[in-house]
Amino acid sequence: MALDLFKEKGVPLDRQKFTWKDLTRRTFSKLDDDAFTRVRVILMNGIESESVRFSHACARMNRELRESLALIRRVEQHQQTLVNWMNPPNQNPLETTLGYEQTAIEVTASVAQHEPDPYLAQTYRFGMLEDFDHLYRYSALYDRLTGRDPNYIIQSYTDIIPGRPTVLEHRHPLDDVRRSYDKRAADAISKLNALTIVSAENQVHTYYMNIGPMFTDPVARMLYAEIASIEEQHVTQYESLCDPDESWVEKWLLHEANEVYNYYSCLHYESNPVLKDVWQRFLDYELGHLHYVMGLFQQLEGRDPAEVLPRELPEPIGYDTHREFVRKVLRDEEGLSAKGTGFVPRAEEHERTLRYREMINSEGSPSDIASAGYRWRPGTELSDEAERVGTVAEGRIQ
């Protein structure tokens, strides 16, 4: 049954409580739980991080909203803590990175398939192919540093093959800004989709910027630096999809609705009973936040929240493999680049992007170095050279 945003009031703000023990409960298992449990934890950490980031920015620009923002922001801070602390301590940073890229691929694939605006859907497909290649490059690094199969983490839900090569993803900043949706005409799901994906990508960028310097391997350090730069491009791309003419309160209302939508989607798919309880609890908390902000929206703007929000939530984000969709997009759109706000074949790229790419790659590409000779095979990871040696050895034995 669809959730009615206007009927379901959730838990009132003054009843939303936490303790330190509550915030640092039992984690999920990196081996025994479904990989999409990790995906949901990663995404919701990003969703909550975006909420806190937006709230601080809004408070700096709106004196009359500061106290209301502070009340909800403290709860959001604790929600993010509880979600993020669900990550297991035996999951190393590179394994978490594989989860981040799987999240970017599978969530963006789901959003792209359900986005009603053709231009926005094209934008999501475009970015998805770049994250798809990042998973391949980090999988090669995982093999390089640990000798382990990346499916140890991603559980074979997502292909490990090259996408749009990372070395070709570097573009001039003016070729990463997109056209925004029109707040007056866009479907509500388009607004929620844009917030979901920019939240996820911003969290990826933040994580790579924090964890990259922690590696001692020089190729790993360079690879994180390179892909963090692409993630900044993605944040620029996705945030520009949001209509800048939306008021601060309107954007806040959409943020709260998007948190409701994402917790609702997590709850719909979760198999871990501990996480399922968390998603239900925070869905109820976010409904309380949403109705609190609805009241502010009516009071400060004199508008009906129904002008902005759908009565019922859209279809949940699909937490499942999207392998065939991704393969089709890879076949059809790998050769695209961006020029201004549009998408063009790489042969038609703007000169400014070609110059920028030549400069940034002038001393080599970490993504190419990290994956040189790497090719994933089920059950093992053999470089082309090792595969040839093995074939020759088998021939000699015969």
C-alpha positions as CSV (number, residue, x, y, z in Angstrom):
1,M,0.0,0.0,0.0
2,A,1.3,3.4,-0.9
3,L,2.2,5.8,1.9
4,D,0.1,9.0,2.1
5,L,2.4,11.8,3.0
6,F,-0.4,14.0,4.3
7,K,-2.2,11.4,6.3
8,E,0.8,9.7,8.0
9,K,2.1,12.0,10.7
10,G,4.9,9.8,12.1
11,V,6.6,10.5,15.4
12,P,6.5,14.1,16.7
13,L,9.8,15.9,16.9
14,D,9.8,16.2,20.7
15,R,9.5,12.4,21.0
16,Q,12.6,11.5,18.9
17,K,15.2,10.4,21.4
18,F,18.7,8.7,21.3
19,T,21.3,7.4,23.7
20,W,24.9,6.6,23.0
21,K,24.3,2.9,23.2
22,D,21.4,3.3,20.8
23,L,23.6,5.1,18.3
24,T,26.3,2.4,18.3
25,R,24.4,-0.8,18.1
26,R,25.3,-4.1,16.4
27,T,26.6,-3.8,12.8
28,F,25.6,-5.7,9.7
29,S,27.9,-8.6,8.5
30,K,30.0,-7.8,5.5
31,L,29.8,-11.5,4.5
32,D,26.5,-12.9,5.8
33,D,24.2,-10.0,4.9
34,D,23.0,-9.3,1.4
35,A,25.2,-6.8,-0.4
36,F,22.2,-4.5,-0.9
37,T,22.0,-4.0,2.9
38,R,25.5,-2.4,2.6
39,V,24.2,-0.3,-0.3
40,R,21.2,0.9,1.7
41,V,23.5,1.9,4.6
42,I,25.8,3.8,2.3
43,L,23.0,5.6,0.6
44,M,21.2,6.6,3.7
45,N,24.5,7.8,5.3
46,G,24.7,10.1,2.2
47,I,21.0,11.1,2.4
48,E,21.5,12.2,6.0
49,S,24.8,13.9,5.3
50,E,23.1,15.9,2.7
51,S,20.3,16.9,5.1
52,V,22.8,18.1,7.7
53,R,24.8,20.0,5.0
54,F,21.8,21.6,3.6
55,S,20.5,22.6,7.0
56,H,23.7,24.4,7.9
57,A,23.8,26.3,4.6
58,C,20.1,27.2,5.0
59,A,20.8,28.5,8.6
60,R,23.6,30.7,7.4
61,M,21.2,32.4,4.9
62,N,17.9,32.5,6.9
63,R,17.7,34.1,10.3
64,E,14.1,33.2,11.0
65,L,14.7,29.5,10.3
66,R,17.8,29.0,12.5
67,E,16.0,27.6,15.5
68,S,13.7,25.2,13.6
69,L,16.7,24.0,11.6
70,A,18.7,23.4,14.7
71,L,16.0,21.3,16.3
72,I,15.7,18.9,13.3
73,R,19.4,19.0,12.4
74,R,20.3,17.5,15.8
75,V,18.0,14.5,15.1
76,E,19.4,14.2,11.6
77,Q,23.0,14.2,13.0
78,H,22.1,11.3,15.3
79,Q,20.3,9.5,12.5
80,Q,23.3,9.7,10.4
81,T,25.5,8.5,13.2
82,L,23.4,5.4,13.8
83,V,23.2,4.6,10.1
84,N,26.9,5.1,9.5
85,W,27.9,3.1,12.6
86,M,26.1,0.1,11.1
87,N,29.2,-0.5,9.0
88,P,31.2,-3.4,10.4
89,P,34.7,-2.6,11.7
90,N,36.2,-5.6,9.8
91,Q,35.2,-4.0,6.4
92,N,38.4,-2.2,5.3
93,P,38.2,1.2,3.4
94,L,38.7,-0.4,0.0
95,E,35.9,-2.8,0.6
96,T,33.7,0.1,1.6
97,T,34.8,1.8,-1.6
98,L,33.6,-1.1,-3.6
99,G,30.2,-0.8,-1.8
100,Y,30.2,3.0,-2.6
101,E,30.6,2.3,-6.3
102,Q,28.0,-0.5,-6.3
103,T,25.6,1.9,-4.6
104,A,26.2,4.6,-7.3
105,I,25.6,2.1,-10.1
106,E,22.6,0.3,-8.9
107,V,20.7,3.2,-7.3
108,T,21.4,5.4,-10.3
109,A,20.3,2.7,-12.6
110,S,17.0,2.3,-10.8
111,V,16.4,6.1,-10.8
112,A,17.3,6.4,-14.5
113,Q,14.7,3.8,-15.4
114,H,11.9,5.4,-13.5
115,E,12.7,9.1,-14.3
116,P,9.9,10.5,-16.5
117,D,12.0,13.4,-17.8
118,P,14.1,12.2,-20.8
119,Y,16.9,14.8,-20.2
120,L,17.2,13.9,-16.5
121,A,17.2,10.2,-17.3
122,Q,19.9,10.7,-19.9
123,T,22.0,12.6,-17.3
124,Y,21.7,9.7,-14.8
125,R,22.6,7.1,-17.4
126,F,25.6,9.3,-18.4
127,G,27.0,9.4,-14.8
128,M,26.1,5.8,-14.1
129,L,28.6,4.6,-16.8
130,E,31.3,6.5,-15.2
131,D,30.7,5.1,-11.8
132,F,30.5,1.7,-13.5
133,D,34.1,2.1,-14.7
134,H,35.2,3.3,-11.2
135,L,34.0,-0.1,-9.8
136,Y,36.3,-1.8,-12.3
137,R,39.3,0.4,-11.4
138,Y,38.8,-0.1,-7.7
139,S,38.3,-3.9,-8.2
140,A,41.7,-3.9,-9.9
141,L,43.2,-2.1,-7.0
142,Y,41.5,-4.5,-4.6
143,D,43.2,-7.4,-6.5
144,R,46.5,-5.5,-6.4
145,L,46.5,-4.8,-2.7
146,T,44.7,-7.9,-1.3
147,G,44.5,-10.5,-4.0
148,R,40.8,-11.0,-3.3
149,D,37.9,-11.3,-5.6
150,P,35.7,-8.1,-5.4
151,N,32.6,-10.3,-5.5
152,Y,33.5,-11.1,-1.9
153,I,31.9,-7.7,-1.3
154,I,29.5,-7.0,-4.2
155,Q,28.2,-10.6,-4.4
156,S,28.0,-10.8,-8.2
157,Y,25.1,-8.4,-8.4
158,T,27.1,-5.9,-10.5
159,D,29.4,-6.6,-13.5
160,I,33.1,-5.9,-13.1
161,I,34.0,-4.7,-16.6
162,P,35.2,-1.3,-17.9
163,G,32.6,1.4,-18.5
164,R,33.3,4.8,-20.0
165,P,37.1,4.9,-19.3
166,T,37.9,7.1,-16.3
167,V,40.8,8.6,-18.2
168,L,38.2,10.1,-20.6
169,E,35.8,11.3,-18.0
170,H,37.7,14.5,-17.1
171,R,35.9,17.5,-18.5
172,H,36.1,21.3,-18.3
173,P,33.8,22.5,-15.5
174,L,31.6,24.3,-17.9
175,D,30.8,21.0,-19.6
176,D,29.6,19.5,-16.3
177,V,26.8,22.0,-15.6
178,R,23.3,20.7,-16.7
179,R,19.9,22.2,-17.3
180,S,17.7,22.2,-14.2
181,Y,14.2,20.9,-14.0
182,D,11.4,23.5,-13.9
183,K,9.9,23.5,-10.4
184,R,6.5,24.5,-11.8
185,A,6.3,21.7,-14.3
186,A,8.5,18.8,-13.0
187,D,7.0,15.7,-11.6
188,A,7.6,15.3,-7.8
189,I,9.7,12.1,-8.5
190,S,12.1,14.1,-10.7
191,K,12.8,16.4,-7.7
192,L,13.3,13.5,-5.3
193,N,15.5,11.7,-7.8
194,A,17.8,14.7,-8.2
195,L,18.2,15.0,-4.4
196,T,18.8,11.3,-4.0
197,I,21.6,11.1,-6.6
198,V,23.3,14.3,-5.6
199,S,23.3,13.2,-2.0
200,A,24.9,9.9,-2.9
201,E,27.5,11.4,-5.1
202,N,28.4,14.1,-2.5
203,Q,29.0,11.4,0.1
204,V,31.2,9.4,-2.3
205,H,33.3,12.5,-3.0
206,T,33.6,13.3,0.8
207,Y,34.6,9.7,1.6
208,Y,37.3,9.5,-1.1
209,M,38.8,12.8,-0.1
210,N,39.0,11.6,3.5
211,I,40.2,8.1,2.9
212,G,42.5,8.5,-0.1
213,P,45.5,10.0,1.8
214,M,45.3,7.1,4.3
215,F,46.8,4.6,1.8
216,T,50.5,4.0,1.5
217,D,50.4,2.5,-1.9
218,P,51.2,5.3,-4.4
219,V,48.9,4.0,-7.1
220,A,46.0,3.8,-4.6
221,R,46.7,7.4,-3.4
222,M,46.6,8.6,-7.0
223,L,43.6,6.6,-8.0
224,Y,41.5,8.0,-5.1
225,A,42.7,11.5,-6.1
226,E,41.6,10.9,-9.7
227,I,38.2,9.4,-9.0
228,A,37.5,12.0,-6.2
229,S,37.9,14.6,-8.9
230,I,35.3,12.8,-11.1
231,E,32.9,12.6,-8.1
232,E,33.2,16.4,-7.7
233,Q,32.2,16.6,-11.4
234,H,29.2,14.4,-10.7
235,V,28.2,16.6,-7.7
236,T,28.3,19.6,-10.0
237,Q,26.3,17.8,-12.6
238,Y,23.6,16.5,-10.3
239,E,23.1,19.6,-8.1
240,S,22.6,21.7,-11.3
241,L,19.5,19.6,-12.0
242,C,17.7,21.2,-9.1
243,D,15.7,24.4,-9.9
244,P,17.6,27.3,-8.2
245,D,14.4,29.3,-8.1
246,E,13.0,27.0,-5.4
247,S,12.8,28.9,-2.1
248,W,14.9,27.8,0.9
249,V,11.8,26.5,2.7
250,E,10.6,24.7,-0.5
251,K,14.0,23.0,-0.8
252,W,13.8,22.0,2.9
253,L,10.4,20.5,2.3
254,L,11.7,18.5,-0.6
255,H,14.7,17.3,1.5
256,E,12.4,16.0,4.2
257,A,10.1,14.3,1.7
258,N,13.1,12.7,0.0
259,E,14.3,11.3,3.3
260,V,10.8,9.8,3.9
261,Y,10.9,8.4,0.3
262,N,14.3,6.8,0.8
263,Y,13.6,5.3,4.2
264,Y,10.4,3.9,2.8
265,S,12.3,2.4,-0.1
266,C,14.9,0.8,2.3
267,L,12.1,-0.6,4.4
268,H,10.5,-2.1,1.3
269,Y,13.5,-4.2,0.5
270,E,15.5,-4.8,3.7
271,S,16.2,-8.4,4.7
272,N,18.2,-7.7,7.9
273,P,15.8,-7.5,10.8
274,V,17.9,-5.1,12.8
275,L,18.2,-2.7,9.8
276,K,14.5,-3.1,9.0
277,D,13.7,-1.8,12.5
278,V,16.0,1.2,11.9
279,W,14.4,2.0,8.6
280,Q,10.9,1.9,10.1
281,R,11.9,4.0,13.1
282,F,13.5,6.6,10.9
283,L,10.7,6.6,8.4
284,D,8.4,7.5,11.3
285,Y,10.9,10.2,12.5
286,E,11.1,11.7,9.0
287,L,7.4,11.9,8.7
288,G,7.4,13.9,11.9
289,H,10.1,16.2,10.3
290,L,8.1,16.5,7.1
291,H,4.9,17.6,8.9
292,Y,6.9,20.1,11.0
293,V,8.3,21.7,7.9
294,M,4.9,21.6,6.2
295,G,3.7,23.9,8.9
296,L,6.6,26.2,8.4
297,F,5.9,26.2,4.7
298,Q,2.3,27.2,5.2
299,Q,3.2,29.8,7.8
300,L,6.1,31.5,6.0
301,E,5.1,31.2,2.4
302,G,1.3,31.0,2.6
303,R,1.3,28.1,0.3
304,D,-0.2,24.6,0.4
305,P,2.5,21.8,0.6
306,A,0.4,19.9,-1.9
307,E,1.7,22.4,-4.5
308,V,5.1,20.7,-4.0
309,L,4.6,17.2,-2.7
310,P,2.8,14.2,-4.1
311,R,0.0,12.8,-2.0
312,E,1.5,9.3,-2.2
313,L,5.1,8.3,-2.5
314,P,6.3,7.1,-5.9
315,E,7.4,3.5,-6.5
316,P,10.3,2.6,-4.2
317,I,13.9,2.7,-5.4
318,G,14.7,-0.8,-6.7
319,Y,17.4,-2.4,-4.6
320,D,18.2,-5.2,-7.0
321,T,20.6,-6.0,-9.8
322,H,20.2,-3.9,-12.9
323,R,22.8,-5.8,-15.0
324,E,20.9,-6.0,-18.3
325,F,20.0,-2.3,-18.2
326,V,23.5,-1.3,-17.4
327,R,24.9,-3.5,-20.2
328,K,22.4,-1.9,-22.7
329,V,23.4,1.6,-21.7
330,L,27.1,0.6,-22.0
331,R,26.5,-0.7,-25.5
332,D,24.5,2.4,-26.6
333,E,26.1,5.3,-24.7
334,E,29.6,4.6,-23.7
335,G,30.9,6.8,-26.5
336,L,29.1,9.9,-25.3
337,S,30.7,13.0,-23.6
338,A,29.2,16.3,-22.6
339,K,29.4,19.7,-24.3
340,G,27.8,22.6,-22.4
341,T,24.6,21.2,-21.0
342,G,24.1,18.6,-23.7
343,F,25.5,15.2,-24.5
344,V,27.5,14.6,-27.6
345,P,29.7,11.9,-29.2
346,R,33.3,12.2,-28.0
347,A,34.4,13.4,-31.4
348,E,32.3,16.5,-30.9
349,E,33.8,17.5,-27.5
350,H,34.5,21.1,-26.8
351,E,38.1,22.2,-27.2
352,R,38.2,23.4,-23.6
353,T,37.6,19.8,-22.4
354,L,40.2,18.4,-24.6
355,R,42.8,20.9,-23.3
356,Y,41.8,20.2,-19.7
357,R,42.0,16.5,-20.2
358,E,45.4,16.7,-21.8
359,M,46.7,18.8,-19.0
360,I,45.3,16.7,-16.1
361,N,46.5,13.4,-17.7
362,S,49.9,14.8,-18.9
363,E,51.8,12.7,-16.4
364,G,49.7,9.6,-16.8
365,S,46.4,8.2,-15.6
366,P,46.2,6.5,-12.3
367,S,43.0,4.6,-13.4
368,D,44.9,3.1,-16.3
369,I,48.0,2.3,-14.2
370,A,45.9,0.6,-11.5
371,S,44.0,-1.6,-14.0
372,A,46.9,-2.4,-16.4
373,G,46.5,-6.0,-17.5
374,Y,43.6,-6.6,-15.1
375,R,40.7,-8.7,-16.2
376,W,38.3,-10.3,-13.8
377,R,37.3,-13.9,-14.1
378,P,34.8,-15.9,-12.0
379,G,36.6,-17.4,-9.0
380,T,39.9,-15.6,-9.6
381,E,41.5,-12.5,-11.1
382,L,44.0,-13.1,-13.8
383,S,46.0,-10.5,-15.7
384,D,46.3,-11.1,-19.4
385,E,50.0,-11.9,-18.9
386,A,49.3,-14.5,-16.2
387,E,46.5,-16.0,-18.3
388,R,48.9,-16.4,-21.3
389,V,51.6,-17.9,-19.1
390,G,49.1,-20.4,-17.7
391,T,48.0,-21.4,-21.2
392,V,51.5,-22.0,-22.3
393,A,52.3,-24.0,-19.2
394,E,49.2,-26.1,-19.8
395,G,50.3,-26.7,-23.4
396,R,53.8,-27.9,-22.2
397,I,52.2,-30.2,-19.7
398,Q,50.1,-31.8,-22.4
